[in-house]
Amino acid sequence: MTAQPQRPAFGTVLTSHMAVATYENGRWNGSEMKPVGPIELSPAAHVLHYASTCFEGFKAFRRADGSIHVFRMDRHIQRMQQSARQLVLPEPDAAQLANMVRAVINRCREAVPEAPGALYLRPVLFGTTANIGAAATPTADASLIVLASPVWDYFAGGMKPLRILVDDENTRSAAQMGMVKTGGNYAAALGPTLQARAKFQIDQVLFCPGGQVQETGAANFVLIRDGELMTRSLDATFLHGVTRDSLLTIGRDLGYKISERAFDVNEMLDWVKTGEAALSGTAAVLAGVGTLIYRGAEHKVAGGDVGPLTRALRAQLVAVQQGQAEDKHGWLQPV
Ligand SMILES: *Cc1c(COP(=O)(O)O)cnc(C)c1O
């Protein structure tokens, strides 16, 4: 058996170049391509004091013929515009941002790994106005930077079933901020997650405020069983994942019944006696849950291993992303 080469961890490598655009005097300036490096920022910048920032994360895939396709970029750009509006940041121009993404991919084409690797795109927007008295004033100026990071097989070491703590006391974020992809939400979830990791040796915390199942720190939560997919219905309290939407669409195509509704911890624990559970997001696509820990008791999910339906659904979506299965919904855009 040949050992797989050791690859850098997700997100630790950046491409040589980034695209940068600035907003001043009420408009976006033309974007520039720059070598990745330190940026100039006032220590009084709005973002450093009042967390005026949001980001996106999506992938571009290289095919065997050398062509490169971006997955659902339009949805990610729309979500970034929505995050910006919610945070009263200047809204990125959709066409300009798409051009910045394409420019970075083209500048760094040789850095896009072959499947199952991908180029992870990470646009980030932040307020730059220098004013430490602006707690209740939006930033007037902003920067938009598109970073790119080659990423390799997320499950190169095999799919390890996740241990998840079910937390019905803490919240991941303020209720109305859940659907905003903003730095502060991750800072807010970090403390409870690290404490739980030390105490229960878990991978992630599943936040269930008021006993209602919501999501983990950076991924949506899906229940799967023969013929049915269930996940929380969309509301402002959690992040509307593009992977979640893609999986539900593929599930519908495969004849699954799709149940989007609120459900509580007891219903989830009942489901996993026979059904499967998984986390969905761009980085891992779908990661199987093996154990749920609730009020000190361990509940095995469908026997404790990554389930066959989870593997099959993941494989189906990955096949579409990599161009091996038909792109029925026009999710891929060549660059
Ligand atoms: C990014 C993110 C997700 C997953 O979104 P995708 O569009 O599927 O990558 C889910 N939850 C949170 C909190 C996130 O930040």
The ligand as an SDF file (V2000), in Angstrom:
LIG
                    3D

 15 15  0  0  0  0  0  0  0  0999 V2000
  -20.0120   28.7580    6.1320 C   0  0  0  0  0  0  0  0  0  0  0  0
  -20.8820   28.1770    7.1670 C   0  0  0  0  0  0  0  0  0  0  0  0
  -21.7320   27.0790    6.9260 C   0  0  0  0  0  0  0  0  0  0  0  0
  -21.7110   26.3020    5.6480 C   0  0  0  0  0  0  0  0  0  0  0  0
  -22.0200   27.0750    4.5480 O   0  0  0  0  0  0  0  0  0  0  0  0
  -21.6530   26.5230    3.0970 P   0  0  0  0  0  0  0  0  0  0  0  0
  -22.2040   27.5680    2.1940 O   0  0  0  0  0  0  0  0  0  0  0  0
  -22.2910   25.2220    2.9510 O   0  0  0  0  0  0  0  0  0  0  0  0
  -20.1610   26.4360    3.0530 O   0  0  0  0  0  0  0  0  0  0  0  0
  -22.5800   26.6760    7.9300 C   0  0  0  0  0  0  0  0  0  0  0  0
  -22.5920   27.2720    9.1300 N   0  0  0  0  0  0  0  0  0  0  0  0
  -21.7740   28.2990    9.4000 C   0  0  0  0  0  0  0  0  0  0  0  0
  -21.8440   28.9290   10.7280 C   0  0  0  0  0  0  0  0  0  0  0  0
  -20.8950   28.7710    8.4340 C   0  0  0  0  0  0  0  0  0  0  0  0
  -20.0680   29.7700    8.7160 O   0  0  0  0  0  0  0  0  0  0  0  0
  1  2  1  0
  2  3  1  0
  2 14  2  0
  3  4  1  0
  3 10  2  0
  4  5  1  0
  5  6  1  0
  6  7  2  0
  6  8  1  0
  6  9  1  0
 10 11  1  0
 11 12  2  0
 12 13  1  0
 12 14  1  0
 14 15  1  0
M  END
$$$$
